Every structure is written in structure tokens, then in C-alpha cells.
Amino acid sequence: MSLKLTILGFNSAVPTAFTHPTSQLLNIAERYFLIDCGEGTQVQLRKAKAKFNRINHVFISHLHGDHVFGLIGLISTLQLLGRDMPFHIHGPKGIEEFIMTQLRLTESTCSFKIIFNELSSKKSVIVFEDDMVEVISIPLNHRVYTNGYLFREKKKARKLNIDAIAEFPEIEICDYQNLKNGKDYTLESGEIIPNNYLTFDEQKSLSYAFCSDTRYKPDIIPLIKEVDLLYHESTFLHELKELAMYTGHTTAKEAGIIAREANVKKLVIGHFSNRYHDYSVLLDEAKQEFPNTILPEILGTIKIKVNS
């Protein structure tokens, strides 16, 4: 099993000829989640050869244009492609009015249902879950109400040790689920067979944390502790710390500190100010605090494998 994150865009507010606003496509447990939807996201999805019909949920961090202006275009494209499955939009309160007003004024209709999940809590809450994955909000500190998102696989079942189980004929197939759930087995004689003798450890669950526009906010560290991959905005170098605070952003040094203190496995930084033409200076600053830091690449995919 693996986690795959495709970077559709990572620059700050003003698009350039070679960069695109924030948007990411995450594949975790074979669920495809779109994270933020800056201008041109549907074009980037095409370039990435993504299957539009596999994307059922989009998570919007906040209502600034470089994170949401591509959403109405994506909805229009889904309509033209004949989508009939529901499309779920998770985002700040106001996202429904933002989308429905555009649909109304353009006299557009949808062949599919749009389901809005508007968020307003300043505390971390479960935003989405199914039998394999849960998504939890990460309250951030920007100029407007903003959330990051923690995506993590749920704990997996233990693996059966069929050879060990065969030593005890009274263990039947109907008992297997209890063994997978970690329960010991009690023989008719009263002897208890430890679960760790009858099963192998479960496969590691993977996790990804997306921290969009925010001031330095160390109180998110417990929420993202030991995630396999962290994306954290790094708009400025630390020499512009005051400007970062004023505009509601983080420096590369601060992103590195967050990653180090949270003991994450890997950090990818982004949302760089257009004043920087050479991103290596931001990378170098972050790596001074957290060596396993990388730069994003447009349409590049970051893969995290189990036990990597």
C-alpha cells in the first residue's frame, strides 16, 4: 500500500507562466481527494491524467481566490462529462453560497447533486470518514477562517497466521474476525492462546497533513504528530518574519520547526512568494531545521510506501 500526492499547483496568489495556484490530488487507501482548487485546477487534472469520476470529495482550506477560484470551472466540466454521482464539497461556511450564486447567475444546472459540508468550528473536528479513511480539520491562523486537513488511514486488521491457527482444530473460520480484531482465543480446556501467536502485526496506516495559509502555529503539532508526509506553507524567508505575521503566513524556517517538533517523516514546502525566483533558498532554510524537506514539482507525485 502507498500514499500518493500529486502537486497540481503550489504558488501563492498570482499565477505565473510556469506555476499554478494551490491544488493537490491525494490518493490514500484508493480514495481520491482533491485538496484546494485554485484557478486552472481542471486543466492540471487533465495534464496529470486523473480520472475525474474518481474524485468525489474536495476539501477547501479557505475562501481566498487562489485556493477556490477553480472550483466552479471543475463543477462545469463534471457537468459536461455527464457526471451523475454526488460531489461533496467540504470547506468554510459560505462555500455553498459562493458556488450556488455562480451557478444561478450563469443559469447553469447540474446533473449531479452537490453536497456541502460547511465548517465553522475553531476546534479540530472529523470532516469525513468511511471504513478506511478519516479526515480531520486542522484549525489554522490566516486572515480569514482557514483549516488544514489531516488524512489518515484507519487502523488495519491484524493478519492471520494460518499455520499457527492450524495447530488448534477448534478454531473455526467464524472466529477469524475476532482474531483480526486482536482478541485472544480461549480453548475449550480454558487455555488462552495469545493473539500475537495466532496473527501477525497489522500493516502500518499512512497519514498526510495539509497545512495551507497560516501564521506560525505550533499548537497544531499534537494534531500532526508523526505523520508520514506534511505539506506546510512557507511563503517567506525568516528575514521577513514580520511580513509573514502581518499577511498571515509562515516562513520556511518556521515550517521546518513545525516538522521537526511534530517528528514527521517528510516535509514538502510550498505557497512561495513571487519575490523568490530560486526556491532553493527557501528549501535551504527549512532544511536547517528539518533535513528531510523537499520542494514540490508541478505535476510531480510524492509517494510514501508502507515501511518506507
Buried (B, 14 or more C-beta within 10 A) or exposed (E): BEBBBBBBBBBBBEBEEEBBBBBBBBBBBEBBBBBBBBBBBBBBBEEBEBEBEEBBBBBBBBBBEBBBBBBBBBBBBBBEEEBEEEBBBBBBEBBBEBBEEBBEEEEEEBEBEBEBBEBEEEEBEEBBEEEEBBBBBBBBBBBEBBBBBBBBBEEBBBEBBEEBBEEBEEBEEEBBEEBBEEBEBEEEEEEEBEBEEBBEEEBBBBBBBBBBBBBBBEEBBEBBEEBBBBBBBBBBBBEBBEBBBEBBBBBBBBBBBBBBBBEBBBBBBBBBBEEBEEBEEBBEBBBBBBEEBBBBEBBBEBEBEBEE
